[in-house]
Amino acid sequence: MKITRIEIKDFQQFKDFTLDLTYPAGHPKAGEPLDKVCFIGQSGTGKTTLLNVMKDFLDAFLNNQISTTTRDISGNILCKLDFIFKNVPYNVCATFDGGLYVNRYIVKVPQKIHYIYIPAHLGEKVYNTYIERKDASQKALLDIFSSTDEKNKQMKKQLDNRVCYDFTKDSFMILWATIVYDSKEEIYQQSKLRGLIGTAYLNNDKNALEKYTLEFENIKKNPKSPYKMLKKIIDPVIKNFKVELSDYIDLNNSEDLSFIKIQDFGGNIIPFNSWSTGTKQIILTASPMIKIDSKNTVIFFDEPESSLFPDVQRDLIDYYTGLAPESQFFFATHSPLIASQFEPWEIIELKFDEKTGKVYQEDYVKKGMERHVDNYRFYPKYMRWDSILTEIYDLDADGNEEREQALQELAQASADIKYYKAQGDTEKVANLMKTYKALANKLLWKINEND
């Protein structure tokens, strides 16, 4: 299931607003829905609003509250999304009234659909939730692992049937509970074998020690548990921060159950309140990808660059899309490094109309030409960072005022040096060269020291 088109008649900052979310002519997937989309634009242009509109539509769709008919059911449709299910188009309509859907129509969906909504600065939001609910979360997980088989079955059914994670309202603890729960049997076996290995060691029973160690290593090599999957996808990124996920969860330790554990390369556990914001951002935003079937999932991601250094940002989009290769991603960002990872037809730049105050999409296709892969003005993947800032983000200077002033002074010094050289005034030339070299050094210009 993928979204192919958005139409907004009149909603908040959008009026008669339409987005084509398909590949352009000349592309191997021409006409098919885009696999990833990047919203950029000034604050207030509606990047997050668009994410919320799509998420709200899916909420209504999943709750059988909107219709697949293309007709204007109420006579006042304000927003419309077109979906594709296995290449069969379904036009989905609904009416907004103060942010609520007023249409209630039963619809049969061809297949199970899912979504993940990741708000900006998820790490800090989860930290606050963790502090508030830590004791309750520990107790709930301990209750699950000590409950009867029937209660376990009911809990597993409830967790398995979960199709959406909306972290604007859901607690991340729900996701963590599913990861621990699904890893429960393997964790139990590891815990049991650790005890047997310890006993064999104390008894100097070499045969038993070898047997239980081999069994333990075989369990550790099994790649199927959600926790191992989590460690596999998280560690390659957070190693940049010199940390990794802990290898082991002790089901008898409430602290281990309460949340994900990370450790430094020496094996020392780092408390959650000591995690860097970048570590939180990666762990908390990548974790949901292992829990949902990516074939029928739309993932909404607000400000993926939050708290991350440029070297991590540079490869971030490939990282996330690689975790859920069949999902459709929508990113909203202020980062030129994030935008540089998209083709021009995947970027939706939102701008304010100076006359009306409403928002429109900046057209990247060359004037008078068709929407074709060869007819775009910008190709961000081939551009320098500074070019992206000036050409796409519309910065009208290549630095701050101090840089502009230094460039002017440098140009004047260069002209004066030429003049006084011609006059044979070596003293003034020497003094001017000192000024010239000092400015050039600040501007990171390479100069010939023999000049």
C-alpha positions as CSV (number, residue, x, y, z in Angstrom):
1,M,0.0,0.0,0.0
2,K,1.5,3.4,-1.0
3,I,0.2,6.9,-1.3
4,T,0.2,8.3,-4.9
5,R,-1.5,11.6,-4.6
6,I,-2.6,14.2,-2.1
7,E,-5.3,16.8,-2.8
8,I,-6.2,19.5,-0.2
9,K,-9.1,21.8,-1.0
10,D,-8.8,24.1,1.9
11,F,-7.1,23.1,5.2
12,Q,-5.0,25.2,7.4
13,Q,-2.2,26.8,5.3
14,F,-3.1,24.7,2.2
15,K,-5.7,25.8,-0.5
16,D,-6.3,24.0,-3.8
17,F,-3.0,22.1,-3.1
18,T,-2.1,18.9,-5.0
19,L,0.9,16.7,-4.8
20,D,1.8,14.1,-7.4
21,L,3.7,11.4,-5.5
22,T,4.6,9.2,-8.5
23,Y,7.8,8.7,-10.5
24,P,8.2,11.0,-13.5
25,A,8.4,10.0,-17.2
26,G,11.7,8.5,-18.2
27,H,12.1,6.6,-14.9
28,P,11.9,2.8,-14.9
29,K,9.0,3.1,-12.4
30,A,7.2,6.0,-14.2
31,G,3.7,6.4,-12.9
32,E,4.3,4.2,-9.8
33,P,4.2,5.6,-6.3
34,L,7.4,7.1,-4.9
35,D,9.3,4.9,-2.4
36,K,10.5,7.9,-0.5
37,V,9.5,11.6,-0.2
38,C,11.3,14.5,1.4
39,F,9.4,17.6,2.6
40,I,11.6,20.7,3.0
41,G,10.6,24.3,3.5
42,Q,10.6,27.3,5.9
43,S,9.2,26.7,9.4
44,G,5.4,26.9,9.3
45,T,5.0,25.9,5.7
46,G,3.3,22.7,6.7
47,K,5.8,19.8,6.5
48,T,4.6,18.3,9.8
49,T,1.0,19.1,8.9
50,L,1.3,17.0,5.8
51,L,2.7,14.1,7.8
52,N,-0.2,14.4,10.2
53,V,-2.8,14.6,7.5
54,M,-1.6,11.3,5.9
55,K,-1.3,9.7,9.3
56,D,-4.8,10.8,10.3
57,F,-6.2,9.4,7.0
58,L,-4.6,6.0,7.7
59,D,-6.0,6.1,11.2
60,A,-9.5,6.7,9.8
61,F,-8.9,4.1,7.1
62,L,-7.9,1.4,9.6
63,N,-10.9,2.2,11.8
64,N,-13.3,1.9,8.8
65,Q,-14.3,5.5,9.0
66,I,-13.7,6.6,5.4
67,S,-14.9,5.5,2.0
68,T,-13.0,4.4,-1.1
69,T,-15.4,6.1,-3.4
70,T,-14.1,9.0,-5.5
71,R,-17.3,10.9,-5.2
72,D,-17.7,13.9,-2.9
73,I,-19.8,12.2,-0.3
74,S,-20.6,15.3,1.8
75,G,-20.3,17.9,-0.9
76,N,-17.4,19.5,1.0
77,I,-14.4,17.2,0.8
78,L,-11.4,19.1,2.1
79,C,-8.7,16.5,1.7
80,K,-8.3,13.4,-0.5
81,L,-5.6,10.8,-0.7
82,D,-5.1,8.2,-3.5
83,F,-3.7,4.9,-2.4
84,I,-2.5,2.0,-4.5
85,F,-3.0,-1.6,-3.2
86,K,-1.0,-4.1,-5.3
87,N,-1.2,-1.6,-8.2
88,V,-5.0,-1.4,-7.9
89,P,-5.9,2.3,-7.2
90,Y,-8.2,3.1,-4.3
91,N,-9.3,6.8,-4.1
92,V,-9.9,7.5,-0.4
93,C,-12.0,10.5,0.5
94,A,-12.9,12.1,3.9
95,T,-14.1,15.3,5.2
96,F,-12.4,17.4,7.9
97,D,-14.5,19.3,10.4
98,G,-12.4,20.9,13.1
99,G,-9.8,18.2,12.6
100,L,-12.3,15.4,13.0
101,Y,-13.6,13.1,10.3
102,V,-17.4,13.4,9.9
103,N,-17.9,10.6,7.4
104,R,-18.4,7.1,8.7
105,Y,-18.4,4.5,5.9
106,I,-17.4,0.8,6.2
107,V,-14.7,-0.2,3.7
108,K,-13.0,-3.5,3.1
109,V,-9.2,-3.2,2.7
110,P,-7.6,-5.7,0.3
111,Q,-4.8,-6.4,2.8
112,K,-3.5,-5.4,6.2
113,I,-1.9,-2.0,6.3
114,H,0.4,-0.5,8.8
115,Y,2.1,2.8,9.6
116,I,4.8,4.1,11.9
117,Y,4.8,7.8,12.9
118,I,8.1,9.1,14.4
119,P,7.9,12.7,15.6
120,A,10.8,15.1,15.9
121,H,13.1,14.7,18.9
122,L,11.7,11.3,19.8
123,G,14.6,10.6,22.1
124,E,13.7,13.4,24.5
125,K,10.0,12.5,24.4
126,V,10.8,8.9,25.3
127,Y,13.1,10.0,28.1
128,N,10.3,11.9,29.8
129,T,7.9,8.9,29.3
130,Y,10.5,6.5,30.7
131,I,11.0,8.6,33.8
132,E,7.3,8.9,34.4
133,R,6.4,5.2,33.7
134,K,9.5,3.3,34.6
135,D,8.1,1.6,37.7
136,A,4.8,0.8,35.9
137,S,6.7,-0.6,32.9
138,Q,8.9,-2.8,35.0
139,K,5.9,-4.2,36.9
140,A,3.9,-4.8,33.7
141,L,6.7,-6.8,32.0
142,L,7.4,-8.8,35.2
143,D,3.7,-9.6,35.4
144,I,3.8,-10.8,31.7
145,F,6.7,-13.2,32.4
146,S,5.2,-14.5,35.6
147,S,1.6,-14.8,34.3
148,T,-0.3,-18.0,33.3
149,D,0.0,-19.5,29.9
150,E,-3.5,-18.3,29.0
151,K,-2.6,-14.7,29.9
152,N,0.6,-15.1,27.9
153,K,-1.4,-16.2,24.9
154,Q,-3.8,-13.2,25.2
155,M,-0.9,-10.8,25.6
156,K,1.0,-12.3,22.6
157,K,-2.2,-12.1,20.4
158,Q,-2.6,-8.4,21.4
159,L,1.0,-7.6,20.6
160,D,1.0,-9.6,17.4
161,N,-2.1,-7.9,16.1
162,R,-0.7,-4.4,16.6
163,V,-0.3,-2.8,13.2
164,C,0.6,0.8,13.9
165,Y,3.0,2.7,16.2
166,D,2.2,6.4,16.6
167,F,4.9,7.8,18.9
168,T,3.0,11.1,19.2
169,K,0.7,9.2,21.5
170,D,2.0,5.7,22.0
171,S,4.6,4.9,24.6
172,F,7.8,3.5,23.3
173,M,7.5,1.0,26.1
174,I,4.8,-0.9,24.1
175,L,7.4,-1.6,21.4
176,W,10.0,-2.5,23.9
177,A,7.6,-5.0,25.5
178,T,6.9,-6.7,22.2
179,I,10.7,-7.0,21.5
180,V,11.4,-8.5,25.0
181,Y,8.3,-10.7,24.8
182,D,9.1,-12.2,21.4
183,S,12.6,-12.9,22.7
184,K,11.4,-14.4,25.9
185,E,12.0,-18.1,25.2
186,E,15.5,-17.6,23.9
187,I,16.4,-15.3,26.8
188,Y,15.1,-18.0,29.2
189,Q,17.4,-20.6,27.5
190,Q,20.4,-18.3,27.7
191,S,19.8,-17.6,31.3
192,K,19.4,-21.3,32.1
193,L,22.6,-22.2,30.2
194,R,24.6,-19.5,31.9
195,G,23.6,-21.1,35.2
196,L,24.6,-24.6,34.0
197,I,27.9,-23.3,32.6
198,G,28.7,-21.7,36.0
199,T,27.8,-24.9,37.9
200,A,30.0,-27.0,35.5
201,Y,32.9,-24.6,36.0
202,L,32.6,-24.7,39.8
203,N,32.5,-28.5,39.7
204,N,35.4,-28.7,37.2
205,D,33.1,-30.8,34.9
206,K,34.9,-30.3,31.6
207,N,32.4,-32.4,29.5
208,A,29.4,-30.5,30.9
209,L,31.2,-27.2,30.5
210,E,31.9,-27.9,26.8
211,K,28.4,-29.1,26.2
212,Y,26.6,-26.2,27.7
213,T,29.0,-23.7,26.2
214,L,28.4,-25.1,22.7
215,E,24.6,-24.9,23.3
216,F,24.9,-21.4,24.5
217,E,27.0,-20.3,21.5
218,N,24.5,-22.0,19.1
219,I,21.7,-20.0,20.7
220,K,23.7,-16.8,20.3
221,K,24.2,-17.5,16.6
222,N,20.5,-17.8,16.0
223,P,19.7,-14.5,14.1
224,K,15.9,-14.7,14.4
225,S,15.1,-13.2,17.8
226,P,13.9,-9.6,17.7
227,Y,16.5,-8.5,20.2
228,K,19.3,-9.9,18.0
229,M,17.8,-8.2,15.0
230,L,17.7,-5.0,17.0
231,K,21.3,-5.3,17.9
232,K,22.3,-6.1,14.3
233,I,20.7,-3.0,12.9
234,I,21.6,-0.6,15.8
235,D,25.2,-1.4,16.5
236,P,26.7,-0.4,13.1
237,V,25.4,3.2,13.7
238,I,25.9,3.7,17.4
239,K,29.4,2.4,17.2
240,N,30.1,6.0,16.0
241,F,29.2,7.1,19.5
242,K,31.5,4.3,21.0
243,V,28.7,2.3,22.4
244,E,26.7,-0.9,21.6
245,L,23.6,-2.7,22.7
246,S,24.1,-5.0,25.6
247,D,24.4,-8.7,24.7
248,Y,22.2,-10.0,27.4
249,I,18.7,-9.4,29.0
250,D,18.2,-10.9,32.5
251,L,14.4,-11.7,32.8
252,N,14.8,-11.8,36.6
253,N,16.2,-8.3,36.8
254,S,13.6,-5.6,36.7
255,E,16.2,-3.0,35.4
256,D,16.9,-5.2,32.4
257,L,13.3,-5.5,31.6
258,S,12.5,-1.8,32.0
259,F,14.3,-0.7,28.9
260,I,17.0,-1.2,26.3
261,K,20.5,-1.4,27.7
262,I,23.6,-0.1,26.1
263,Q,27.3,-0.5,27.1
264,D,30.6,1.0,26.2
265,F,33.2,-1.2,24.4
266,G,34.5,-2.3,27.8
267,G,31.1,-3.8,28.7
268,N,30.1,-1.2,31.2
269,I,26.4,-0.5,31.2
270,I,25.5,3.2,30.5
271,P,22.3,4.4,32.4
272,F,19.5,5.7,30.1
273,N,19.8,9.2,31.6
274,S,23.4,9.3,30.4
275,W,22.8,8.3,26.8
276,S,23.7,11.0,24.3
277,T,20.7,12.5,22.4
278,G,22.2,11.1,19.2
279,T,22.3,7.6,20.6
280,K,18.6,7.9,21.7
281,Q,17.6,9.2,18.3
282,I,19.1,6.2,16.4
283,I,18.0,3.5,18.8
284,L,14.4,4.8,19.2
285,T,13.8,5.6,15.6
286,A,15.3,2.5,14.0
287,S,13.8,0.0,16.5
288,P,10.2,0.1,15.1
289,M,11.4,-1.1,11.7
290,I,11.9,-4.7,12.9
291,K,8.4,-5.1,14.2
292,I,6.2,-4.3,11.1
293,D,5.9,-6.0,7.7
294,S,7.4,-3.4,5.4
295,K,5.3,-4.5,2.4
296,N,2.3,-2.6,3.5
297,T,3.7,0.1,5.7
298,V,4.0,3.8,5.4
299,I,6.6,5.4,7.6
300,F,6.3,9.1,8.6
301,F,9.5,10.6,10.0
302,D,9.8,14.2,11.3
303,E,13.3,15.6,11.4
304,P,15.4,12.4,11.2
305,E,18.6,14.6,11.6
306,S,17.7,15.5,15.2
307,S,20.9,15.5,17.4
308,L,23.0,13.7,14.8
309,F,26.4,14.9,13.6
310,P,26.7,15.5,9.8
311,D,28.8,12.4,9.2
312,V,25.9,10.3,10.5
313,Q,23.2,12.4,8.7
314,R,25.0,11.9,5.3
315,D,24.0,8.2,5.1
316,L,20.8,8.3,7.2
317,I,18.2,7.9,4.5
318,D,19.8,4.9,2.9
319,Y,20.1,3.4,6.4
320,Y,16.4,3.8,7.3
321,T,15.0,2.8,3.9
322,G,17.4,-0.2,3.9
323,L,15.7,-1.4,7.2
324,A,12.3,-1.4,5.6
325,P,12.9,-1.7,1.8
326,E,9.3,-2.2,0.8
327,S,7.8,0.6,2.9
328,Q,7.0,4.1,1.7
329,F,8.8,6.8,3.6
330,F,7.9,10.4,4.2
331,F,10.6,12.6,5.8
332,A,10.3,16.2,6.9
333,T,13.6,17.9,7.3
334,H,15.6,21.2,7.6
335,S,18.9,19.5,6.8
336,P,20.6,20.0,3.4
337,L,22.5,16.7,4.1
338,I,19.3,14.9,4.3
339,A,17.9,16.6,1.2
340,S,21.1,15.6,-0.7
341,Q,20.0,11.9,-0.5
342,F,17.0,12.4,-2.7
343,E,16.3,12.7,-6.4
344,P,14.6,16.0,-7.4
345,W,11.3,14.3,-8.0
346,E,11.3,13.0,-4.5
347,I,11.7,16.4,-2.9
348,I,8.6,18.5,-2.1
349,E,9.7,22.1,-1.3
350,L,7.0,24.1,0.4
351,K,6.9,27.9,0.1
352,F,4.6,30.7,1.2
353,D,2.8,32.7,-1.4
354,E,3.6,36.3,-0.5
355,K,0.2,37.6,-1.5
356,T,-2.1,35.0,0.0
357,G,0.0,33.5,2.8
358,K,-1.0,30.0,1.5
359,V,1.6,27.3,0.7
360,Y,2.5,26.0,-2.7
361,Q,5.1,23.5,-4.0
362,E,8.2,25.0,-5.7
363,D,8.4,23.4,-9.2
364,Y,11.8,22.0,-9.9
365,V,11.0,21.1,-13.5
366,K,12.5,23.5,-16.1
367,K,9.9,26.0,-17.2
368,G,7.7,24.8,-20.1
369,M,9.0,21.2,-20.0
370,E,7.2,18.0,-19.0
371,R,7.8,16.2,-15.7
372,H,10.7,14.0,-17.0
373,V,13.8,12.7,-15.2
374,D,16.0,14.8,-17.5
375,N,14.1,18.1,-17.1
376,Y,14.9,19.1,-13.5
377,R,16.8,22.2,-12.5
378,F,18.5,20.6,-9.6
379,Y,19.9,17.1,-8.9
380,P,20.8,17.2,-5.2
381,K,22.8,14.0,-5.1
382,Y,25.4,15.7,-7.5
383,M,25.5,19.0,-5.7
384,R,28.0,20.4,-3.1
385,W,26.5,21.1,0.3
386,D,27.0,24.9,-0.2
387,S,25.2,24.7,-3.6
388,I,22.3,22.9,-2.0
389,L,22.0,25.7,0.6
390,T,22.1,28.5,-2.0
391,E,20.2,26.9,-4.9
392,I,17.6,24.8,-3.0
393,Y,17.4,26.3,0.4
394,D,17.6,29.8,-1.1
395,L,20.3,31.2,1.1
396,D,21.4,34.4,-0.6
397,A,25.0,34.4,0.7
398,D,27.7,31.8,1.0
399,G,28.6,32.8,4.6
400,N,27.8,35.3,7.3
401,E,28.5,39.1,7.3
402,E,32.0,38.7,8.7
403,R,33.0,36.5,5.8
404,E,31.6,39.0,3.3
405,Q,33.5,41.8,4.9
406,A,36.7,39.7,5.0
407,L,36.3,39.0,1.2
408,Q,36.0,42.6,0.5
409,E,39.1,43.5,2.6
410,L,41.0,40.7,0.9
411,A,40.1,42.0,-2.6
412,Q,41.2,45.5,-1.5
413,A,44.5,44.2,-0.1
414,S,45.2,42.3,-3.3
415,A,44.6,45.4,-5.4
416,D,46.8,47.5,-3.1
417,I,49.6,45.0,-3.2
418,K,49.7,45.1,-7.0
419,Y,49.7,48.9,-6.9
420,Y,52.5,49.3,-4.4
421,K,54.6,46.6,-6.1
422,A,54.4,48.6,-9.3
423,Q,55.5,51.7,-7.2
424,G,58.4,49.7,-5.8
425,D,57.3,50.4,-2.2
426,T,58.5,47.2,-0.6
427,E,57.6,48.2,3.0
428,K,53.9,48.8,2.2
429,V,53.8,45.6,0.2
430,A,55.3,43.6,3.2
431,N,52.7,45.1,5.6
432,L,49.8,44.5,3.2
433,M,51.0,40.8,2.7
434,K,50.7,40.3,6.4
435,T,47.1,41.5,6.3
436,Y,46.4,39.4,3.1
437,K,47.8,36.2,4.6
438,A,46.0,36.6,7.9
439,L,42.6,37.1,6.1
440,A,43.4,34.2,3.7
441,N,44.1,31.9,6.6
442,K,40.8,32.7,8.3
443,L,39.0,32.0,5.0
444,L,40.9,28.8,4.5
445,W,42.4,30.0,1.3
446,K,45.7,28.3,0.2
447,I,48.3,30.9,-0.7
448,N,51.9,30.7,-1.9
449,E,54.2,31.3,1.1
450,N,56.8,32.6,-1.3
451,D,54.6,35.5,-2.4
